[in-house]
Amino acid sequence: MAIVLDGKKLSLESENDFSKRVEKIKAKNHSTPILATILVGSDPASATYVKMKGNACKRVGMDSLKIELDEATTTSELIKKIKELNANEDVHGILLQHPVPEHIDERSCFDAIDIKKDVDGVTSLGFGRMSMQERAYGSCTPYGIMRLLKEYKIPLEGKSAVVVGRSPILGKPMAMMLLNENATVTICHSRTKNLPEIISTADIVVGAVGIPKFIKSDWIKDNAVVVDAGYHPEKCGDIDLEGVISRSSAYTPVPGGVGPMTINTLIMQTLESCEAHLGLD
Ligand code: NAP
């Protein structure tokens, strides 16, 4: 029987722990962890994600500071806002919702976030430090996946891992995190040749492509660990899961696998940032 890598369950269990830690901070330090969320423009999906993040803060007793900026906001205006939040002692974490409107230089804006408040793990400095196995907050989706793999004691050392996708927030940090756990990692992307053949060698497959059911079940070998980071309105991921679940050794369901771990990791890292700020870490 395949192990279900149940992100919903782990995120609910973790929230209990986070609530207790928040209570402690409130009682002892008379302080509340605060996540600042920045939404630029009016993309409905982004607005929903930001709302979900605010709700998750509420569930564990944390506060969120919602910043909503006009679609026409310039790069320098956004950086100015980020710098204000960097300087605001009450704010412990900053989330800039991705993607920002096209005219904005997203990378410069991400990199304007103070490393101490980069709880979404989006800065180049954070990526570099994480890659070098120095202390840094992890990019939330891949780090959420790593937490899930650890919870279910999935062996990584010496395993062949294939990550399909190389985005700065998902594929690339995922590959580095797996490498840091001594997996042998192959990163695939839109220019990769012989994708099915490469995937067929994988002990661990991570789908982070952004195309519904793009990775076919018959590309994946028996007993592989199947991690699907994708989520699409038709309630499926980037992997054609149906055909592979029964042959896999473990898999993330969609929904209820990777998705809940992303927000949970954001909340966890905001709490950690607050604890570090108060000298409680
Ligand atoms: P992205 O920025 O669009 O990146 C997609 C990656 O897939 C790129 O590296 C691209 O390659 C690669 N790709 C595209 N077509 C391909 C093909 N035909 N063959 C092989 N590789 C191909 O997407 P993302 O932000 O990383 O997100 C990936 C998925 O994860 C999406 O389904 C998204 O919804 C999901 N996601 C989920 C969460 C969550 O909380 N659960 C969070 C973030 C993202 P190139 O680099 O060559 O273009």
Boltz pocket constraint, residues with backbone or C-beta under 6 A from the ligand:
constraints:
  - pocket:
      binder: B
      contacts: [[A, 141], [A, 164], [A, 165], [A, 166], [A, 167], [A, 168], [A, 169], [A, 170], [A, 171], [A, 188], [A, 189], [A, 190], [A, 191], [A, 192], [A, 195], [A, 207], [A, 208], [A, 209], [A, 210], [A, 211], [A, 229], [A, 230], [A, 231], [A, 232], [A, 238], [A, 258], [A, 259], [A, 260], [A, 262], [A, 263]]
      max_distance: 6.0
